[in-house]
Amino acid sequence: MWHEGKIWPEASRVRVFMLVPGVEVPHLCVQCHDYPCVKACPSEALSISPETEAVIVDREKCTACGLCIEACPGDVPYIHPAEKYAVICDLCGGDPQCVKACSEGGWDALKLLKKSENYTYKVYAKTPEEITREVAVQLYGEVGEEVV
């Protein structure tokens, strides 16, 4: 809503996947400490904000090549559905609107954490399939190999 001016899930910086009925998981950029997406960009369209340490996409330079998606351990970036540039969370200039909305709604599923040099955020950079599997196991237990 904040970036696009309208509710448009296909262009959202936080995407929600439901790959298993009843298991909805948010999928968003965790701002990896080593920024593999930025390093992978051949057109230098991605940079790191000195104020927020968030990834910034220069829409004019971005060629929508997808190398940032391939480099991301969670496959988080995607190509904007209408304007053909990489979409990556920029932390709304340091005031993440998704965290505000989640808190104001009483869900408290999203939190903004201060970065620590002693911690790798890649542990949270997972694909929707990996996250869904982990949540489903927590909710329903491990699935056996046998099919009935």
Backbone as JSON, one array per atom type, in Angstrom:
{
  "sequence": "MWHEGKIWPEASRVRVFMLVPGVEVPHLCVQCHDYPCVKACPSEALSISPETEAVIVDREKCTACGLCIEACPGDVPYIHPAEKYAVICDLCGGDPQCVKACSEGGWDALKLLKKSENYTYKVYAKTPEEITREVAVQLYGEVGEEVV",
  "N": [[0.82, -1.18, 0.0], [1.91, 1.26, 0.83], [4.07, 1.76, -0.94], [2.93, 1.41, -3.5], [0.55, 2.76, -3.5], [-1.89, 1.6, -3.46], [-3.76, -1.34, -2.57], [-2.16, -4.11, -3.55], [-1.34, -7.11, -3.89], [0.41, -8.54, -5.62], [2.49, -6.82, -6.06], [3.57, -6.3, -3.66], [5.94, -5.71, -1.03], [6.1, -7.38, 1.08], [5.19, -10.56, 0.88], [2.64, -13.0, 1.04], [2.4, -16.41, 1.34], [0.47, -19.35, 0.74], [1.03, -22.34, 0.61], [0.35, -24.73, 1.61], [-2.77, -25.71, 2.69], [-4.09, -23.74, 5.28], [-1.65, -22.94, 6.27], [-0.21, -20.11, 6.31], [2.39, -18.07, 5.28], [4.58, -15.34, 5.79], [6.73, -13.72, 3.47], [9.68, -12.15, 3.08], [12.3, -9.7, 2.64], [15.27, -10.08, 4.48], [17.41, -8.48, 4.73], [20.21, -9.37, 4.38], [23.45, -9.72, 5.87], [25.63, -9.7, 4.13], [24.62, -8.98, 1.71], [23.96, -10.46, -0.89], [22.37, -10.07, -3.15], [22.85, -7.44, -3.96], [25.55, -7.58, -4.65], [25.35, -9.25, -6.84], [24.19, -7.81, -8.89], [24.52, -6.78, -12.15], [24.19, -4.31, -13.33], [24.53, -2.39, -11.46], [22.27, -1.48, -10.13], [21.33, -1.92, -7.65], [21.81, -0.9, -4.31], [23.07, -0.1, -1.02], [21.43, 1.48, 1.55], [22.93, 4.03, 3.41], [21.81, 5.06, 5.71], [19.7, 3.34, 6.61], [20.58, 0.78, 6.11], [19.28, -0.79, 4.3], [18.33, -2.46, 1.25], [18.38, -0.69, -1.74], [16.68, -0.04, -4.73], [17.44, 1.12, -7.86], [15.34, 2.12, -10.11], [15.67, 3.06, -12.7], [18.15, 2.09, -13.51], [17.88, -0.64, -13.29], [17.64, -3.68, -15.04], [15.94, -5.77, -14.94], [16.98, -8.35, -14.96], [17.1, -10.51, -13.22], [19.19, -11.64, -11.77], [19.63, -10.9, -9.14], [17.6, -12.21, -7.82], [18.31, -14.89, -8.16], [20.67, -14.86, -6.67], [19.83, -14.42, -4.09], [19.36, -16.03, -0.99], [16.83, -16.69, -0.18], [15.19, -16.4, -2.35], [13.83, -13.95, -2.52], [13.65, -11.29, -3.83], [11.71, -10.09, -6.62], [10.38, -9.59, -9.92], [8.79, -6.6, -10.66], [5.33, -6.56, -11.36], [4.29, -4.82, -13.33], [6.05, -2.74, -14.03], [8.58, -3.74, -14.51], [11.1, -4.0, -12.91], [13.38, -4.9, -10.29], [11.95, -5.86, -7.24], [12.47, -5.17, -3.95], [12.54, -5.11, -0.43], [12.82, -1.94, 1.05], [12.76, -1.05, 3.57], [11.03, 1.04, 3.92], [12.27, 3.55, 4.03], [13.34, 3.5, 6.57], [11.26, 3.38, 8.32], [9.39, 0.99, 8.58], [6.4, 0.28, 7.13], [4.85, -2.03, 7.08], [5.41, -3.3, 9.48], [4.35, -1.46, 11.27], [1.58, -1.57, 10.55], [1.02, -4.24, 11.11], [1.46, -4.33, 13.86], [-0.38, -2.38, 14.76], [-2.71, -3.67, 14.0], [-2.77, -5.67, 15.82], [-1.62, -8.15, 15.41], [1.12, -8.62, 15.55], [3.1, -10.08, 14.14], [5.25, -9.27, 12.7], [8.38, -7.74, 13.24], [10.74, -5.13, 13.76], [14.11, -5.5, 13.88], [17.18, -4.47, 15.32], [20.23, -4.43, 13.6], [22.89, -6.73, 14.18], [26.31, -7.27, 14.33], [27.2, -9.68, 15.11], [25.62, -11.68, 14.2], [24.13, -13.69, 11.72], [21.8, -12.99, 9.29], [20.95, -14.58, 7.32], [19.95, -16.97, 8.17], [17.26, -16.63, 8.36], [16.57, -16.15, 5.78], [14.85, -17.69, 3.67], [13.23, -19.84, 1.27], [9.75, -19.67, 0.23], [8.76, -22.27, 0.21], [10.5, -23.67, 1.94], [10.03, -22.31, 4.36], [7.27, -22.8, 4.67], [7.26, -25.59, 4.96], [8.66, -25.88, 7.41], [6.92, -24.52, 9.19], [4.56, -26.02, 8.84], [5.38, -28.5, 9.83], [5.74, -27.79, 12.51], [3.09, -27.2, 13.16], [1.58, -29.51, 12.4], [3.16, -31.76, 12.68], [5.71, -34.14, 11.68], [5.64, -35.36, 8.36], [5.0, -38.56, 7.13], [6.59, -41.0, 4.94], [4.93, -42.81, 3.73], [2.14, -43.22, 1.65], [-1.3, -43.17, 1.84]],
  "CA": [[0.0, 0.0, 0.0], [2.75, 2.46, 0.98], [4.85, 1.98, -2.15], [2.13, 1.38, -4.73], [-0.61, 3.65, -3.38], [-3.11, 0.79, -3.48], [-3.54, -2.72, -2.15], [-1.78, -4.87, -4.74], [-0.49, -8.18, -3.38], [1.43, -8.96, -6.58], [3.58, -5.85, -6.03], [3.88, -6.06, -2.25], [7.29, -6.05, -0.56], [5.88, -8.53, 1.95], [4.26, -11.44, 0.19], [2.15, -14.08, 1.89], [2.18, -17.63, 0.56], [-0.24, -20.44, 1.39], [1.33, -23.49, -0.22], [-0.36, -25.81, 2.28], [-3.97, -25.12, 3.3], [-4.0, -23.43, 6.7], [-0.31, -22.5, 6.63], [0.13, -18.88, 5.6], [3.7, -17.61, 5.74], [5.08, -14.12, 5.15], [8.01, -13.89, 2.78], [10.2, -10.8, 2.94], [13.74, -9.52, 2.69], [15.82, -9.98, 5.83], [18.57, -7.59, 4.65], [21.4, -10.17, 4.69], [24.64, -8.93, 6.23], [26.58, -9.6, 3.02], [23.86, -8.47, 0.56], [24.3, -11.15, -2.13], [21.6, -9.5, -4.27], [23.55, -6.23, -4.4], [26.78, -8.02, -5.3], [25.03, -9.95, -8.09], [23.59, -6.92, -9.88], [25.51, -6.35, -13.13], [23.96, -2.92, -13.77], [24.69, -1.56, -10.27], [20.97, -0.89, -9.81], [21.08, -2.15, -6.22], [22.79, -0.33, -3.39], [22.69, -0.21, 0.39], [21.21, 2.79, 2.16], [23.8, 4.23, 4.56], [21.0, 5.38, 6.89], [18.87, 2.23, 7.1], [21.22, -0.47, 5.73], [18.34, -1.54, 3.47], [18.62, -2.5, -0.18], [17.68, 0.31, -2.54], [16.65, -0.37, -6.14], [17.36, 2.25, -8.79], [14.46, 1.62, -11.17], [16.19, 3.46, -14.0], [19.3, 1.26, -13.86], [17.52, -2.06, -13.24], [17.28, -4.27, -16.33], [15.06, -6.9, -14.64], [17.69, -9.57, -15.41], [16.81, -11.58, -12.29], [20.36, -12.19, -11.09], [19.47, -10.66, -7.7], [16.72, -13.28, -7.33], [19.13, -16.11, -8.1], [21.69, -14.72, -5.62], [19.18, -14.35, -2.77], [19.16, -17.36, -0.41], [15.4, -16.93, 0.02], [14.45, -16.06, -3.58], [12.9, -12.9, -2.11], [13.33, -10.28, -4.84], [10.95, -10.54, -7.78], [10.24, -8.52, -10.9], [7.52, -5.88, -10.53], [4.42, -7.08, -12.39], [3.92, -3.86, -14.36], [7.1, -1.8, -14.43], [9.78, -4.51, -14.85], [12.31, -3.75, -12.13], [13.43, -5.77, -9.12], [11.28, -5.37, -6.03], [13.13, -5.63, -2.73], [12.18, -4.24, 0.69], [13.75, -0.85, 1.36], [12.41, -0.67, 4.94], [10.23, 2.28, 3.87], [13.1, 4.67, 4.46], [13.67, 3.37, 7.99], [10.02, 3.32, 9.1], [8.64, -0.04, 7.88], [4.95, 0.42, 7.28], [4.26, -3.34, 7.34], [5.54, -3.55, 10.91], [3.34, -0.61, 11.91], [0.24, -2.1, 10.29], [0.91, -5.51, 11.82], [1.36, -3.99, 15.28], [-1.66, -1.7, 14.98], [-3.77, -4.67, 13.84], [-2.73, -6.58, 16.95], [-1.09, -9.46, 15.02], [2.5, -8.68, 16.04], [3.85, -11.12, 13.44], [6.45, -8.65, 12.14], [9.1, -6.84, 14.15], [11.98, -4.58, 13.23], [15.21, -5.76, 14.79], [18.42, -3.77, 15.01], [21.25, -5.35, 13.13], [24.01, -7.05, 15.03], [27.4, -7.83, 13.54], [27.48, -11.01, 15.62], [24.53, -12.56, 13.82], [23.84, -13.75, 10.3], [20.37, -12.97, 9.05], [20.63, -15.56, 6.3], [19.2, -18.06, 8.79], [15.86, -16.35, 8.1], [16.38, -15.98, 4.34], [14.45, -19.0, 3.16], [12.2, -19.81, 0.25], [8.41, -19.93, 0.79], [8.6, -23.72, 0.39], [11.22, -24.04, 3.16], [9.3, -21.75, 5.51], [6.0, -23.52, 4.8], [7.54, -26.92, 5.51], [9.0, -25.75, 8.83], [5.71, -24.15, 9.93], [3.65, -27.16, 8.79], [5.89, -29.51, 10.77], [5.42, -27.3, 13.85], [1.64, -27.28, 13.36], [0.98, -30.82, 12.15], [4.1, -32.84, 12.89], [6.45, -34.62, 10.51], [4.85, -36.17, 7.43], [5.67, -39.82, 6.8], [6.84, -41.31, 3.53], [3.88, -43.69, 3.24], [0.93, -42.57, 1.13], [-2.44, -44.07, 2.01]],
  "C": [[0.88, 1.27, 0.0], [3.51, 2.77, -0.3], [3.99, 2.16, -3.4], [0.93, 2.32, -4.69], [-1.94, 2.92, -3.45], [-2.77, -0.61, -2.97], [-3.35, -3.55, -3.41], [-0.82, -5.97, -4.3], [0.64, -8.59, -4.31], [2.63, -8.02, -6.6], [4.04, -5.54, -4.61], [5.32, -6.46, -1.91], [7.24, -7.18, 0.45], [4.81, -9.37, 1.25], [3.86, -12.56, 1.14], [1.83, -15.27, 0.99], [1.38, -18.62, 1.4], [-0.09, -21.66, 0.47], [0.71, -24.76, 0.33], [-1.58, -25.17, 2.93], [-3.81, -24.94, 4.81], [-2.64, -22.95, 7.16], [0.05, -21.29, 5.77], [1.45, -18.36, 6.17], [4.08, -16.32, 5.03], [6.45, -14.39, 4.55], [8.55, -12.49, 2.51], [11.71, -10.78, 3.07], [14.19, -9.37, 4.14], [17.08, -9.12, 5.87], [19.83, -8.32, 5.11], [22.62, -9.28, 4.95], [25.62, -8.76, 5.08], [25.92, -9.21, 1.69], [24.22, -9.16, -0.76], [23.55, -10.6, -3.34], [22.32, -8.27, -4.84], [24.81, -6.61, -5.17], [26.51, -8.64, -6.67], [24.55, -9.03, -9.2], [24.64, -6.39, -10.87], [25.36, -4.89, -13.57], [24.1, -1.91, -12.63], [23.41, -0.8, -9.92], [20.64, -1.04, -8.33], [22.2, -1.54, -5.4], [22.26, -0.49, -1.97], [22.57, 1.19, 0.96], [22.13, 2.96, 3.36], [23.02, 4.51, 5.84], [20.3, 4.16, 7.47], [19.51, 0.86, 6.89], [20.3, -1.37, 4.93], [18.78, -1.49, 2.01], [17.75, -1.48, -0.9], [17.8, -0.09, -4.01], [16.52, 0.91, -6.96], [16.59, 1.73, -10.01], [14.98, 1.95, -12.57], [17.34, 2.57, -14.46], [18.94, -0.23, -13.98], [17.07, -2.55, -14.61], [16.34, -5.47, -16.17], [15.67, -8.22, -15.09], [17.43, -10.76, -14.49], [17.99, -12.17, -11.55], [20.3, -11.96, -9.57], [18.59, -11.74, -7.07], [17.51, -14.56, -7.16], [20.15, -16.05, -6.96], [21.09, -14.76, -4.22], [18.93, -15.75, -2.22], [17.69, -17.69, -0.19], [14.56, -16.68, -1.21], [13.45, -14.93, -3.32], [12.63, -11.86, -3.19], [12.48, -10.9, -5.96], [10.82, -9.35, -8.71], [8.85, -7.91, -10.78], [6.59, -6.29, -11.67], [4.09, -6.1, -13.51], [5.1, -3.06, -14.9], [8.46, -2.45, -14.7], [11.08, -4.01, -14.22], [12.25, -4.67, -10.91], [12.76, -5.09, -7.93], [11.94, -6.02, -4.83], [12.75, -4.63, -1.64], [13.25, -3.18, 0.92], [13.5, -0.29, 2.76], [11.67, 0.66, 5.01], [11.02, 3.47, 4.42], [13.44, 4.65, 5.94], [12.46, 3.29, 8.9], [9.09, 2.3, 8.44], [7.13, 0.0, 8.17], [4.27, -0.93, 7.55], [4.31, -3.67, 8.83], [4.52, -2.71, 11.68], [1.94, -1.19, 11.78], [0.01, -3.39, 11.07], [0.73, -5.28, 13.32], [0.01, -3.35, 15.6], [-2.84, -2.65, 14.86], [-3.79, -5.69, 14.97], [-2.17, -7.96, 16.61], [0.32, -9.66, 15.53], [3.32, -9.81, 15.42], [5.16, -10.59, 12.86], [7.06, -7.71, 13.16], [10.34, -6.34, 13.45], [13.06, -4.8, 14.28], [16.42, -4.95, 14.36], [19.44, -4.8, 14.6], [22.36, -5.53, 14.15], [25.08, -7.68, 14.16], [27.72, -9.25, 13.97], [26.46, -12.04, 15.15], [24.33, -12.54, 12.32], [22.34, -13.86, 10.09], [19.97, -13.96, 7.97], [19.87, -16.75, 6.87], [17.7, -17.87, 8.54], [15.55, -16.2, 6.61], [16.11, -17.35, 3.73], [13.36, -18.83, 2.11], [10.84, -20.05, 0.91], [8.2, -21.43, 1.05], [9.29, -24.18, 1.68], [10.49, -23.54, 4.41], [8.02, -22.52, 5.75], [6.23, -24.89, 5.42], [7.83, -26.84, 7.01], [7.76, -25.42, 9.68], [4.74, -25.33, 9.97], [4.08, -28.26, 9.75], [5.58, -29.09, 12.21], [3.93, -27.45, 14.16], [1.11, -28.71, 13.35], [1.88, -32.0, 12.44], [4.73, -33.29, 11.59], [5.55, -35.52, 9.67], [5.65, -37.4, 7.08], [5.8, -40.02, 5.31], [5.66, -42.08, 2.92], [2.66, -42.88, 2.81], [-0.21, -43.56, 1.22], [-3.5, -43.75, 0.99]]
}
